[in-house]
Amino acid sequence: MSPLLFISAIVAAAMGGMLRFAIANVIARAWGVQFPLGTLLVNSSAALMIGLLAAWLAVFPEHTGWGQVIAGGLLGSYSTVSSFSLQTLILWQSHHYRQALLNIGLSFGLCLSLVFAGFKLGKLIW
C-alpha cells in the first residue's frame, strides 16, 4: 500500500469512528437505550455502503487501493461488531431475552440483506 493510501486509511478510520460515535449517541438520546437502535442503524448503513462499494470495485478494479481505504478504514471503524456484541450481552444479562434475540436477528438479517441490496443497486448504477 502506498504511503498516500496508508495515511488516507488512518484518516478514514478516524472519521469512521467519530461518525459512528456521533450517530449512535444522537439516536440513543432520541430513542433511548432500551434497544441498541443506533448501532443497528450504523451497522446496517455500513452494510449497504460496502455492498455499493463492492459493486463499484467490480466495475473499476483499478481503484482497489481506494476501496481498501474506504472498506477497511472508513467503514471498518464506522461499523462495529464489538458494540453490537456487548449491547446484546447486556440485554441478555438484564433478562431482556426477546430484545437480545431481536437485536441478533435484525442485525444479521438486515445487514446481510443490505449488503446484497447495495451490491445489486451498485450494479444498476455502474
Secondary structure by P-SEA (a helix, b strand, c coil): ccaaaaaaaaaaaaaaaaaaaaaaaaaaaacccccaaaaaaaaaaaaaaaaaaaaaaaacccaaaaaaaaaccaaaaaccaaaaaaaaaaaaaacaaaaaaaaaaaaaaaaaaaaaaaaaaaaaac
